[in-house]
């Protein structure tokens, strides 16, 4: 469509921000309260505390920024070809695994 690789990658990362931020807030919200079963009515505490979830979110944010920075520098000088080859190989591998029964859907 005439876009530069780096501009298209930057745009896709910007589109992901609301979804990632929303899922992080949802997980933090779940850890603040308790989880109640609808069948038995019993409530059990969440596995992780709010502080642990907040720390994991912060670490994921920093690592995500670093990876995005590295990927943007990579895309400025190189092509998407390794990613295309990886996706095709992964797709073929999954089709083979599903058809032979090594992996069940």
Buried (B, 14 or more C-beta within 10 A) or exposed (E): EEEEBBEBBBEEBEEEEEEBEEEBEEBBEBBEEEEEEEEEEEEEEBEBEBEEBBEBBEEEEEEEEEEBEEBBEBBEEEEEEEEEEEEEEEEEEEEEEEEEEEEEE
